[in-house]
Amino acid sequence: MSRLQADHLFKVFGRRPADESDAVRALAAGADREELREDGVTAAVVDASFVVEPGQIFVVMGLSGSGKSTLLRMLNGLLEPTAGRVLFDGDDLTALSPRALREVRSRRVSMVFQHFALFPHRTVLENAGYGLEVQGVPRAEREKRAAEALELCGLAGWEKSWPDELSGGMQQRVGLARALATDADLLLMDESFSALDPLIRRDMQDQLLVLQKQLKKTIVFITHDLNEAMRIGDRVAVMRGGRIVQLGTAEDILVRPADDYVASFIQDVDRSRVLTASAVMTAAEGPVDPDAPVVGPDTLLADLCALAAAGPHPVTVRDPGGSALGVVHKEKLLAVMGGLTPEEVTLRA
């Protein structure tokens, strides 16, 4: 069973409920949301459907106004969908009573906000344990669990500090620790790293990936930064004008953009940190060169480039059992790094 499912979600803001219902029908029939705006109706999310599997980082990305934050707020019931359903472990969140929904949000879903949302009058430990306090967890247990979460986030020794004594990156780690301390099934992260300086932001991305290898949480991560989406997302949904215009792995989106909008959007992505050997290899013609360097199919192009430049031989790609899967030619690698898709390179060959 999937952990989280969005099933044809719409969120429309109109003067009257009847306007919203009419707008949903029009949008489902293919109407443009700009047409509806003339009638005083704002379509924030249009027919969004996707599945998030357990232990997956699912990234929703798009520019400001694309509908990504509205979508996130429907996933935890802060906004009621105009149409559609949100299924969480098979339960329809849109059908729950307000009390049952609050229970889900307090125990099974945690939020990590963009601007830290720490209480200045509480210590780091107290902030990290706040979600447990809301749940009614006894003080000794919540302090123990909060301290463990802080240690996971690299903040052991800072428990008695105040938020204003911490850097921005450290404050965001406290916010992440607070979410982890509740041991929630689902983490919702809304532009959680966007307020940080670039180097600190990359450090937080590293921290999240390290934690994910250990904890295997189910995470929905909202961002407007494509490089961030490509780096951390197991699957990525690209939004434009309230609609999901492409859904797939980072490699899918880079190699096979769905339309001109996505293609222009990904132009400046650092491909060397996203694409792998499997995306650029070709079938070997005959036996592979025994002197050629060897990599696995998941080797990043950044690492592959150094090997390809070191010698005259194509790089051999082998599976964990040692069987040859293909080879990577230097010319194709350079062309893909220059912005062509693997398919375009093949057509030009």
N, C-alpha and C positions, 0 to 999 in steps of 0.2 A: 504494500500500500504506500502511495506517495504521502509525504509528510504534509505538504501544503499544495492546494490547487486553487487557482483562480479560474472560474468558469463563466466566461462571457460577461465580464464586469463592465458596467457603465456607471459613470458618475456625472450627472448633469445638474447644473444649478439654473433654476428658472424662477419666474415670479410666482407660479402656481404649480402644484403637483401635476395637473393636467398638461401643462406646458412641457414638463420634464418627461412624462410618459410619451407624449407625441414626439418629442425630440429623439427618444430612444428608438422608436419605430422608424423614424426618418433616417437616423444614423445607421441602423441595421440594414436599411435598404440602400445605403450607399451615399447618403447626403453628406455634404462637406460641413464641417463644424463652423466655418466662417459664415456660411449662409444662415445658420441658426442664430449667430450672434446678432444679426440685424433684428431679430425678433426678441432680443433680450435674454437669450438662452446661452449659457456657457457650458460646453461639453469638455470636461476636464479629462475624463478617461473614456475611451471608446472601444468596446468589445475586446477587452484584454483577457486572454486565456493563456495559462501556462501551468506547468507542474514543477514543483521543487522536491527532489528526492531527499531522503534522510542523509545527513552528513554532507550536503552539497552547499557550496557558496553560489547563490544565484544573484547576479548583478543586474540591476535595472538602471540603464543610463540614458541620458538625453539632456538637451539644453534646457535652460530655464523656461518654464511654461509648457514643457512637454507632457506633464501629467504624472511624473514618476513619484513625487511625494504624496500626491492625492491617492495614487494607487497603493502606496505603503500604508496609508492611514485606513484604507478599507480592509487591508489584510489583518489588522488587529482590532477592527471594530470601532475605531475612533470616528470613522465616517461610515454611514450606512450607504451601501450601493443603491443607485437608482434602479438597477437591474443586475441580475447575475448572482452568483454565490461564491463564498469563500469556504473551502473545505479544509479542515485541519485534523489530520489523523482520522479522516472519514466523517467527522462531525461538521455540520453546516453552521458556521459561526453566525451567518446572517439570520438564522432561525432561533438563536438563543435568547433567553430573557436578559434584560440588563444586568441582573444579579449574576447570572451564570457567565455572562461575557466578562464582567469585572473579575470573576474568579479565574477565568482563563488568562486574562491579561496580567493578573498578579502572580500567578504560579507557573504558567507554561510558556509565556511570551515575555521577552525582555527587549527594551529599546535602548539603543546607544545613540545619543543625540549629537548634533553638529557642534553645539556650543557648550559641551561638557555637562551643563545642568547640575553642577555641584552646589551643595549648601555651604556658604562661606563660614557659618557658625558651627559646623560639624568637622571633626577631624577626618583625615583620610580614611581611617578604619570605619568611622561612623558612616561616612558617605558610601563606602563599599558595601556596608551591611544594611543600607536603607531599605532595599527591596525585601530583605528578610524580615526587617522590622514591620513593614506593612503586612507581611504574611502572618505576623504574630509569633515568629520563631523566638524562643527564649534567648536572652542576651548572651549567655556563655556560648551557645551553639552558633549564633549569628556572628559573633566576633571571631570564632574559630574558622568558620567558613569564609568570612570576609578576608581574614588574614591569609588563608590559603589561596584565595583568588588574587589578592594583591601580589603574592609571591609568584604566581603563574605569570602575572603581567610585569614582573621585574621591579616591583615596588616594595619588596621586603625591607624593613628598616624605616619606612616612611609612615608607618601607621598612625603615629601621634602628631604628624605635621598637619598644618592647615592648608587648604587649597591654594591660598595666595602665596604660599611658600614654594609652590611647584611651578615648573615650566608648563607651557601649553601642552606639549606632548605627554608630560607626566599626568596632567589633569585628565587628558583623554584616556590614559591608561586606567585611571581611577574609575572613569565612566564605564570602561570595558569590564573592569573587575566587578563593578556593581552588577552588571548584567550576568556575568559568569557565576557570581556567588549564589544566585537564586537557582542555579542548575536548570534553567528554563529549557524547554525542548526547542524553542525557536528564538533566534536573535534577529531583530530588525534594526538595521543600521542606516540612519538617514544622513547622508553626506557627512559621516562621522569624522573624516579626516580632512575635510576641505578647508577648515579654518587654520590648519597648521602650515608652517613653513615647508617648502619642498623636501628638504632633507629629513625633517622630523616626520613628515607625511610618509616618506618611503620607509622610514624606520617602523612606523606603526603598521604599514602594510606587511613588512617582514614579521612583526610581532603577531599579527593576525594569522598569517600563514603557518607560523610555528605552532601557535596554539591550536589551529585547526587540525594539524597532523596528530596532535595529542588527544584533543577532545572530540573531534568529529561532530561539531555542532551543525545544525541546519540554519543557514544564514541567508537573509535577503538583504542585500547591500545596495543602497542608492548612491549614485554618483553622477556628476556631469563630466568627469575626467575619463577620457577613453583609455589612456594608458593605464590608469588605475583599474578600470574595468577589465581590460585585457590581462592584466597581471594577476589579479586575485580571483577572477570568476571562473568557476567550473562551467557555467553556462551564463550567457549574457543576453538580455533583452534590450534592444535599441528602440527608444520611443521617439515619436515625432507627432506633434499635433494631437496628443491624447491616444494615439494608436501605437501598438507594437509593430514596427516595420520589419524587424528581423529578430530571430531567436535562434541561438545556437552556441557552439563553443567559440572561444576567442579565435581559434584557427579557422573555423567555418566563416566567420564574419570577415576576417582579413583576406582569406583566399577566395571566397565567393560572396562578395557584397550583394545584397538583394536588389539595390537600385542605386541611382546616381547619388542620392542623398547620403546613403551609407558609404559609398565609395569615396565621396569628398570628405566625409567625416573621419575616415580612417587614414587619410593621406599622411598625416604627421605621426602616426603611431610608430614606436620603435619596434620594428618587426623582429629584430634580433632577439628580443626578450619575450616574444610570444610564439613565433613559428618554430617548429621542430624539424628534425631530419626527415620524419615521415612525410612532411608536406612538400619537400623538394626532391626526394629521392626518385630515381627511375629504375626500372627493372634492369638487372645486370645482363649484359649480352655475353653469355659464356661464363667461364669460371672467373671469380673475382681475383684481383691481384693480391697475392699473399703478403706483399710489402706495404699495401695500402693501410692507412690508419683506420681504426674501427670505432664506431660509435653505436649507441642504442637509438631506437626510433624516437625517444623522447628528448634527445639532446637538443638544446636550444641552438638557434643559428649563431648566437653570439659566440658559443664555444666551438661550433662547427667551422666558423670562418677561420679561426686561428689554425685549426688542423689542415684545412684546405689550402691555406696560404703557405704552409710549411713544406709542401712537397708537390711533385708532379702528378701523383696518382689520385684518381677519384677516391673519395672517402667511402668505405664500406659500411653499410648499416646492417647490424645483426640483431636478432632477437635474443632474449636472455639465455636461450638454449644454445646459442652459437650459430644458428642457421642464418645464412645471408638473405636479407629482405630486399636489398637493392643497393644502389650506389648514388652518391651525390657528386655531380660534376661541378667544377669550379665556376664554369660559365653560367650555369643555371642558378647557382647560389648567388652570384653577383647580380644577375638580372632581377631575382626576387628581392634581394636587399635594396635594389634600386627603385622598387615600387611596382614592378610587374607581378601579376599573379602567376602561380605555377602553370595554370592553363594557358595564359598568354605566352609564356616562354615556350611551351610545347608547340603552340600554333606557329610561332615564328621560326622554330627550328627547321 
